[in-house]
C-alpha cells in the first residue's frame, strides 16, 4: 500500500466516522427522504443528493439535517440541510433552497435565514445558499466550485485540500 493510499484510507475512515457519529437530526420521513446518497443516507431531493455526494467525495466532514438549537429569536430548533465541521471547531451551514416556487416554503426560508443572521451566520462567511434553477436542477459544477472556494480553504494546511493537491501531482 502506498503512502497516498494510506492517506486516502485514513481520510475515508475519518469521514465515515463523522458521518456515522450519532447526532440529533430531523425526524425521518419515508415520504420525503427518498434519494439515496453514495454513503447510504436518504435525503429529501436530488439536489441535496448531489451536494451530499460531492461533500462525501471531497472528504468533507458533515452532517445532514443536524439539529441547530438557537437562542436569539423565538428560541427553538431548526434543521440546516448540511452542517460542515471545520478543523478549528467552527461550522459552515449549507442550505439548499429547492422549492422557491412554493410561497409557504419561501416564508419559512425567510424566517430561517433571519434566525441564522440573528445567531451570527452570514452568507459568504459561514452560511452557503444554493438553489435550483427554473427546471428544478442544480449544477454539479457550481457545487464543486463552492466546495473548492468556500470550504476546502479551511482544510488547506495539512488537511484535505493539501492532500488532494499532492495526489493530483
C-alpha positions as CSV (number, residue, x, y, z in Angstrom):
1,X,0.0,0.0,0.0
2,X,1.4,3.4,-1.0
3,X,1.5,6.5,1.3
4,X,-1.2,8.1,-0.9
5,X,-3.4,5.0,-0.5
6,X,-2.9,5.1,3.3
7,X,-3.8,8.8,3.4
8,X,-7.0,8.2,1.4
9,X,-7.9,5.3,3.6
10,X,-7.4,7.5,6.7
11,X,-9.5,10.3,5.2
12,X,-12.2,7.9,4.3
13,X,-12.3,6.4,7.8
14,X,-12.3,9.8,9.4
15,X,-15.2,10.9,7.1
16,X,-17.1,7.7,7.7
17,X,-16.6,8.1,11.5
18,X,-18.0,11.7,11.3
19,X,-20.9,10.6,9.1
20,X,-21.7,7.7,11.4
21,X,-21.2,9.7,14.6
22,X,-24.6,9.9,16.4
23,X,-26.2,13.3,16.3
24,X,-29.7,14.7,16.8
25,X,-31.3,15.2,13.4
26,X,-34.6,16.0,11.8
27,X,-37.2,13.2,12.2
28,X,-37.0,10.7,9.3
29,X,-40.0,10.8,6.9
30,X,-40.1,8.0,4.4
31,X,-42.3,10.1,2.1
32,X,-39.8,12.9,1.8
33,X,-36.4,11.2,2.4
34,X,-36.2,9.1,-0.7
35,X,-33.0,9.9,-2.6
36,X,-30.1,7.7,-1.5
37,X,-26.6,9.2,-1.3
38,X,-23.3,7.4,-2.2
39,X,-22.8,6.7,1.6
40,X,-26.3,5.3,2.1
41,X,-28.2,8.2,3.7
42,X,-31.7,9.2,2.4
43,X,-32.1,12.9,1.7
44,X,-35.1,14.9,0.5
45,X,-34.1,16.0,-3.0
46,X,-31.9,15.1,-6.0
47,X,-30.1,18.4,-5.4
48,X,-29.4,17.6,-1.8
49,X,-28.2,14.2,-3.0
50,X,-25.7,15.9,-5.4
51,X,-24.5,18.2,-2.6
52,X,-24.1,15.3,-0.1
53,X,-22.3,13.1,-2.7
54,X,-19.9,16.0,-3.5
55,X,-19.1,16.7,0.1
56,X,-18.5,13.0,0.6
57,X,-16.3,12.7,-2.5
58,X,-14.2,15.6,-1.3
59,X,-13.8,14.1,2.1
60,X,-15.5,17.0,3.9
61,X,-16.9,16.0,7.3
62,X,-20.6,17.0,7.6
63,X,-24.0,16.0,9.0
64,X,-27.3,16.1,7.1
65,X,-30.2,17.9,8.9
66,X,-28.4,18.1,12.2
67,X,-30.4,19.9,14.9
68,X,-29.5,23.6,15.3
69,X,-30.6,25.0,18.6
70,X,-30.8,28.8,18.5
71,X,-31.0,31.2,21.4
72,X,-31.7,34.5,19.7
73,X,-35.2,34.9,18.3
74,X,-38.0,32.6,19.3
75,X,-35.6,30.1,20.9
76,X,-36.3,26.7,19.3
77,X,-34.7,24.4,16.8
78,X,-34.2,24.2,13.0
79,X,-32.6,21.7,10.8
80,X,-30.0,23.0,8.3
81,X,-29.5,20.9,5.2
82,X,-25.8,20.4,5.8
83,X,-23.6,21.3,8.9
84,X,-20.0,21.2,7.9
85,X,-17.4,20.8,10.7
86,X,-14.3,22.8,10.2
87,X,-10.9,21.8,11.7
88,X,-11.0,24.8,14.0
89,X,-14.3,23.6,15.6
90,X,-16.4,26.2,13.8
91,X,-19.1,25.2,11.3
92,X,-20.4,26.2,8.0
93,X,-24.1,25.8,7.3
94,X,-25.2,25.0,3.8
95,X,-28.9,25.4,2.9
96,X,-30.2,24.4,-0.5
97,X,-33.4,26.2,-1.4
98,X,-35.2,23.8,-3.7
99,X,-38.9,24.8,-3.5
100,X,-38.8,28.6,-4.1
101,X,-41.9,28.3,-6.3
102,X,-43.9,27.5,-3.1
103,X,-45.0,30.6,-1.1
104,X,-45.1,28.8,2.2
105,X,-41.6,27.4,1.7
106,X,-40.4,30.9,0.8
107,X,-41.9,32.3,4.0
108,X,-40.3,29.5,6.1
109,X,-37.0,30.1,4.4
110,X,-37.0,33.8,5.1
111,X,-37.7,33.1,8.8
112,X,-34.8,30.5,8.8
113,X,-32.4,33.0,7.2
114,X,-33.4,35.6,9.8
115,X,-32.6,33.1,12.5
116,X,-29.2,32.3,11.1
117,X,-28.4,36.1,10.8
118,X,-29.5,36.7,14.4
119,X,-27.3,33.8,15.5
120,X,-24.1,35.0,13.8
121,X,-24.3,33.3,10.4
122,X,-23.5,35.4,7.4
123,X,-23.9,34.5,3.7
124,X,-20.5,34.1,2.2
125,X,-18.8,33.6,5.5
126,X,-20.3,30.7,7.4
127,X,-23.6,30.3,5.5
128,X,-23.8,28.9,2.0
129,X,-27.0,29.2,0.0
130,X,-27.8,27.4,-3.3
131,X,-31.0,27.0,-5.1
132,X,-32.5,25.1,-8.0
133,X,-32.8,26.7,-11.4
134,X,-36.2,27.1,-13.2
135,X,-36.0,23.4,-14.2
136,X,-35.5,22.3,-10.6
137,X,-31.9,21.4,-11.1
138,X,-28.6,22.5,-9.5
139,X,-25.3,22.5,-11.3
140,X,-22.6,20.0,-10.2
141,X,-20.0,22.4,-11.5
142,X,-21.4,25.1,-9.1
143,X,-21.5,22.7,-6.2
144,X,-17.8,21.7,-6.8
145,X,-16.8,25.4,-7.2
146,X,-18.5,26.3,-3.9
147,X,-16.7,23.4,-2.1
148,X,-13.3,24.3,-3.7
149,X,-13.6,28.0,-3.0
150,X,-15.6,28.3,0.3
151,X,-14.9,25.0,2.2
152,X,-11.6,23.5,1.2
153,X,-9.6,26.5,2.1
154,X,-10.5,25.9,5.7
155,X,-8.8,22.5,5.4
156,X,-5.8,23.7,3.4
157,X,-2.9,23.5,5.9
158,X,-2.1,19.8,6.2
159,X,-5.6,18.8,5.6
160,X,-7.8,17.6,2.8
161,X,-7.1,20.3,0.3
162,X,-3.3,19.9,0.6
163,X,-3.5,16.1,0.3
164,X,-5.8,16.3,-2.7
165,X,-3.4,18.7,-4.4
166,X,-0.5,16.4,-3.7
167,X,-2.5,13.5,-5.0
168,X,-3.1,15.3,-8.3
169,X,0.6,15.9,-8.9
